[in-house]
């Protein structure tokens, strides 16, 4: 199944996803560990794995 540009989310859902993403970036900047960041943001550990590309 393919989704439109927004990934199948509403505007509110996209805003929430972006807020969580930015919070994860900030926590990585403070040298947070994946497990701690994921728990704090209530997402999977895989979701917060840093992208080095």
Protein Blocks (a to p, Z undefined) as FASTA:
>chain_A
ZZdfklopafklmmmmmmmmmmmmmmmmnopafklmmmmnopafklmoccfZZ
